[in-house]
Amino acid sequence: MGCGAGGDERPDTSAHQKLKWSTCHAPDNSEDGATTKAPGKQWECATLHVPLDYRKPHGETLGIAMIRAKATDQRRRIGSLIFNFGGPGGSGVAALPAFARGYKELRTRYDLVSFDPRGVGLSSGVRCLSDKQLDAFFAADSTPDDKTEVNALVGRGKKFAAACEKRSGKVLPYVGTANAARDMDLMRSVLGDKKLHYFGVSYGTELGGVYAHLFPKKVGRALFDGVVDPTQNPEQGALGQAKGFQLALGDYMKACTGGSGGGGSSCPTQAEIRGLLKKLDQRPLPGIGGRKLTESLAGGGIAQSLYSRDFWPYLTEGMADAEQGDGKILLALGDAMNGRSPDGRYSTLQSSLAAITCADFEQRYTVTDVKARLPEFRKASPVFGDSLAWGLTQCSGWPVHGAWRTPDVSAPGAAPILVVGNTGDPATPYAGARKMAQELGPGVGVELTYRGEGHGAYDSGNACVRRTVNDYLLRGKVPANGKVCG
């Protein structure tokens, strides 16, 4: 489902195109055509044809991979509910079937629909390095301590960008969020919906906000969950994440020592976590099948374990094993963060994330910029600060210019959008929900607070959040602005 050529074979990219749905299974996270049986009922897949460049509507085309499960009560069907699960770079074609059991009530009245955004997975997913090269790339030192290590990090970044341009250069200028929003509006129209009903998680809230700005009159019932702060530039966003992951780590350690985090006497302290990372910087541990657990992979694994309270016991066990010289669990968690399947294949997750981020944001951070900001990042998070600060260099040397300094999500005249913030969210800190609600504008952003842990609120299973969101999406009942679920 890559770029299409012009001429007689050019697919129809208009709103009148007919989607050819066929029964399918959900792809596994390698996203290269291998499949696994999806849970629940049979799924249907189709390809939406869109212009590669919306400024050239009759030029080259792109195929957007879609997946759906039809509403179970067709007589009361509202329309399609389109999901984006974030990243940027996450495959909706893979994610929707994986999470679908939690959306049974929503499916009574909606066709559940998701897609791989342009540049992701089966939709001309950005690929840069080979799987073996990615193994080395993610294992390499992401927290340089001297000039040699800094030069190595910068060099790896340049090689990565050059490889992306070589393998995926055709799509790199067109994978930004504004184009993904235009794709969603075409999808809405082709699906036969007058309004876009939407469920956006994490980066999906930024995509939803950009959609609302571009098409305010087309907004139907929309949920933003695990909300990105649209007023922050990449540096502010990374600093916010440093604080968010540090907060979540503290919450994990409190719960663990209190007996509810799967630990008891084996609960790690922050000093022990930092000590392990420092040791791994010098001497990686045996991991899985000859692969080593490095500092970078362990740091990613620790961060991954904070995305859900359900993962906390794995962090406890993984830390205990690592102290005994076994890096398997933390390495498996790090692989999950990087989109690596157990058979060694990578999804496009991290490559697509870089491509979309660098196409969106015009800021290009230098080594000097990072060094100046390191003290603030380290203060925000002694565990995650360094890696998040150095991660700001990812767009240096990128072959495409960014579109904005921050996205515009103002949507005057749009229908109410339910914006859900989670007080313990590590990846999209709670303050972002209020900022998003404010930026959407008066009468548009309606804020709901969940006092809980993990990334996002709806999939936490909290009964109050579920009831409030379902009342809104299924029955159009907008809650009072500022409602709190404990």
N, C-alpha and C positions, 0 to 999 in steps of 0.2 A: 504494500500500500504506500508506494513512494510517489515521487513527483511524476506527473504525466506530461507527455509531449503535446505540442500543439498540433494543428492540422486536422485531418478528417477523423482521427481517433480520439479527439479531445472530448472528455466526458462533460456532461451537462453540469455546470456549477450553479445553476439558477435555483430559485426557491421552488420551481416546478419539477425538479428532479424526483424520481421515484426511488426510494431505498429498496434494495433487494435483500430482504431479511432471509436468513437461513439458519437452521438449527446448528448450534456450535457448543463447544466446551470452552471453559475459561482458560486462557493461556497461563502457564506457570510464570514465575517472576523472571525467567530468562527472556521472555518477550520476543523470541525469535521464531515462533511458529510451533514449538513444542507445546503440548496441551496436557492438562489434567482434567479429570471430570469435576465439573463445578458442583458445589453443594446445592441441594434443593432441586427445583424443577428445571427442565431444559431451558437453555438460554438461546437467544437469537442474536446473530451478528450481521452487520451491514457496513458498507463504506459510504460515507458522505463525501461528495466531491466539492472542493472549495478552490478558489483562486489561490495560487501561491502568493501572489502580490495583489492585494485588493485595489491598488491603483491601476492595475492592468487586468481588468475583469475577464478579458478574453485571451489572456496569456496562459502560461503554464499552470498546471493544476496540482493539487495535493489530495491524497486520500486520507480521510479521518476515520479511523477504526472505531466502531460503536458496538455496544452490547446492550441488550434489554431483556427484562422479564415483564410480561404483560400483567396488567392489573387483574386481580382475582375476581373482583366484582365489576364486570364491564358495564352493568346498568348504571352504576353510580360513579363511573370513572370521571375523574377531573381532567386528566391529561397526562403528560409525561412529567416526571420529576427527574431533572438532570443533575447528576452528581459530579463533583470534582473533589478528589481526596487529597489534593495538595502536592507538595514537593518544594518548588515546582519540579516537575519531572516524573511524578507518580503516574502509573498506568491505571486509568479508570476501568479499562477492560479486564484487568486482572483483579483490581481491588473490589469492585462491586459484588461479584459472586462471593468473594472471601468474607465480606461483611453482611451479606444480604439477609442472613437469618435474623439480624437485629432490626430489619426493616419490614417485617411481615405486615405490621399494621398499616404502614405507609403504602404497601403494595396492594392493599385492598382497593384503593381508589386511584392509584397512580401506576402507569407503566414506569418501572424503575429503569433508568437509562444512564449509562456512563460512556466514556470515550477516552481514547488516548489523545491528548492535545497535540497540535502540530509540533513535531520535533521530539515526540515521546513514543517509546515502544513501537507499536505497529503502524504509527502515523509518521513515517519517515524519521524514526527515532534517531537522535544524534548519537553517532558512534565516533570515537576518537582513537583510543588505544585498544589493542588486543586484550583478551582476558588475562593472559600471562603478564602483559605490561601493566594492566590495572592492579594485579596482585602486588607488583613491586611499587606502583604509584601509591596505593593506599597504605602500604606497610612503611613507607619512607617517613623520615622525621618531619613532622609538621610543627614542631616547636624548637626552631634552631637556637643554639646557644652561642655560636660564634660566627665569624664572617664566612668561614668555609661552608658551614651548614646553611647560612642564609643564602649564599650564592647557589648552593645545590637546590634549595627550595624554589628560588626564582627560576633557575634553569629548568626544573621539572615543569613549572607552570607554563613556561614558554613552549616547551616541547609538546605539552598537552594541547595548548591553543593551536599550535601549528598542525598537530594531528587531527584536531577537530575540523580545521579549515580544509585539510587534504581529503578527509573522508566524508565530511558533511557540509562542506562550504556552500553548497547550493541552497540549503534551507536556513543557514545561520542568520541571515538578515531578516528572516520572516517568522521567527519563532517567538516573538514577544507577546506579552499578555494582551495588548490591544487587538492583535490579529486573532488570538484565541477567543477573545470576546466576540469578535465579528463572526467567527466560525460558529459559536454557540447561538448567535441570533439566526444564522442561516439554518442551523439544526432545528431550532424552535419552529421556524416556518415550515421546513420540510416535514417535520413530525405532525404538522397540522394544528399547532397551538397558537392562539392569539397572543398569549402572554408566556413568559419564561418562568416556570416553576423550578426552583433551584435549591440544591443542598450543597453548600461549599464548605470544605474543611481546610483549615490552615491556609496555605497559599490560595486555596480555592475561594477564600473570603476576599482576597485581593482581586482575583479574577472576577468574582461576582461584583465587587465594588466598581471595577473598571467597566464591566458590562452595564451596570446601573447608570453610570455617568454617560456612557455612549448611547444607551437606549432606555432612558428613564420611563417612557410611556409603555415599554414592553415588559416591565417587571411585574410578575405575578406574585405568588407566595414564595418568598426567598428566605432561607436560613443561612446565616454565617456562623460557623462553630469553630472555636480555636482560632481567634481572630488576629490577623496581621494588622499592626499599626501602620496605616497608610501615610502617616506624616513623617515617618522615619526614613532616613537614607540608610545605605548598607552598613555604615559604621555604627549608627545609632541602633539599628536592628540587631547587629551582632553583639553590641554591648548589652542590649536588653536581654538577648538570649543567654549571655554569660550570667547575668543576675537571675534569670529564670531557671536555668539548670542548677545553679548554686542553691537557690531556694528549694527546688525539688529534691536535691541531694540531701539537704538538711531535713526536709520532711521525711524522706526515706529513713535516714539514720534515727530520727526520733521514733518513728513507727517500729523500726527493727528492734531497737533496744527495749521498746515497750511491749514487744512480743507479737506485733501484728505485721511485721515486715519479713517474716520467714527466717528469723535469725537467732535471737536470744544472745548467748555468750559469744557466738561467732560473728556478731555484727561488726563491720569494719568502721573505723574512725576516719575522719577526713585526713588525719596525719598518716594513717596506714595506706589510704588510697593514693595520696601524693607520694608517699615513700615507694609504693609499688611502681608508679609511673616513672619515677626517677631511676629506679633500678632497671626497668625495661628499656629506658633510653640508652643504657650502657650494654645491657645483656638481655636480649629477647628470650622468652620462655618457649619450650616446645608447645606446639599447638595441635593442629590437625593435619595428618598425612604429610609430615615433613615441613609444613608451613609453621612459621614462628609467630608468637604473639609479641608484637612490638608496642612501643609506647603509644603510637598513633592509633593502632587498631584497638588497643585496650581503652584508650580515651573515648573512641567512638562507641565501643561496646558499653561502657559505663553510661554514656549519654543515652544510648538506645534503650537501656533498661529503665530509664526515668520517664519514658513516653507513656507508660501505663503502670498502674499499681500492680497489675497482674505479673509484671516482669520483675518486680522487686526481689522476690525469692531467688531469681536467677543471678542477680547481682551479688546477693549474700553468698550464694554457693560458688559463684565464679571467683569472687575475691578470696574466699577460703581456699579454693583449689589452687589459685595462682600463688598464694603464700606457700603452698606445698610444692610449687614447681610445675603445676599443670595449667596450661593456658587455654584449654579447649573451650570452656564455656564463654569466657570473655571474647575469644576469637570468633565464636559463632555469633555472638551479639554484634561484634564489629562488622562481620560480614553482612548481617541483616541491615545495618545502617547504610552500607555501601551498595546494596542491591546485588549481592553475590549469592547464588544458589549453591547448595552443597556439592553439586557436580562441577563447580568451578566456572560456571557461566555467569556473566553479569547482565543485569537488565540495563537499560539506558539511563536509569534513575539519576546517577550523579553527573553523567555527561550532559543530559538534558537540563538538569538543574543549573549547571554552569552556563549553558548556552542561553537559557531563558533569562537568567539573572543578568548576564552581560548584555543581552539585547535590550533589556528593560532599563537598566540604570546606567547613567552616563559617567558616574564616578569611577576613576581609576586610581587605586591607592598604591603608593610606592613604599619601598622599604623604610624610607625616612618617615613617612606618615605613620606606619605601624609602630616603629620604635618610639615615636613621640606619644603614642596612645597606649603603649603596653602597660605603664603603671596603673592607669585607670581600669584596664581590662583585668589585670591581676588582682586589683583591689575588689573588683566585682565578683571574681571567681578565682580563687587560688588553684582550682582543679581544671577549669575549662577556659580560663581567660586567655592564656597564651595561644592555644590552637585557634580559638575564634578570632583573635586579633590577626594572626598571620593568614588566616583564611581570606582576609580582605584583599589579598593580592591576586586572587584567582582570575580577575578580569584584566590584569595588566597584560598588555600585548595581545589582547583579544582582537580578532580581525574585523569586528563589527562595532560600530558606535552605539551607545545606549540611547534610549528614547527620552528619558526623563530623569529628573533628580528625585522626585517622588511621584507616585501615581495620583491622578485626580480622580476622586471617587464621589464628588458632589453630584447629587442626583435629585435636583428640585423637581417636584411633580411626580416622583415615583411612588408606588404603593409602599406601605410599611414593610420594612425588612427586619426580621428578628435576628439580633446580634447577641450571641451567647459567649460570655467570658468565664473562664475557669480560674479561680484564685491561685491554684497550684500548678498552672500550666507551665512546663519548662520551655517549650519551643516558641509559643506565642504568648508572652506574658499578659496577664490579666488586664493591664492598663490599655492594651491595644483595642479591646472591645469598646471602651468608652470613646477612644479617639475615632474609631471607625464610625460609631453611631453619630458623633458630632459632625464628622466630615460628610457623611451622607446627607445630613441636613435635617432641619426641624420637621417633625412629622413623618420622617422616613426611617431613621435608625431607632429601633426600639430595643433597649438593653435588658438582657436577662443575665443574672449572675448565678454561677454554680460554685458553691464553696466545696471544692474537691481537689483531687489529684489527677495527674496524667494530662495528656494532650487532647483537648476537646472535651465536650460534655455529654453529647447525646449517646455516644457509644460507651460511656461509663456505666450505663444502666440505671442511673439515678431516676427514681420514679417520678419525682417532681419535674425534672427536665423533660423526660419522655412525655409526660402528660401535657405539659405546656406547649412543647413543640408540635406534638400530634394534634392538639386542639387547633393550633394555628394552621398547620399544613393541610389537615384533613377537613377542618370545619371553618377555617377563616377567622378564628377567634384570636384577636391580637391581645396579648397580655398587657398589663399596666407597665409602663416604662419604669425600669428599676426593680422589677420583681427579683426576689432572691430565692434560690433553692439550696437547701443545706445538704 
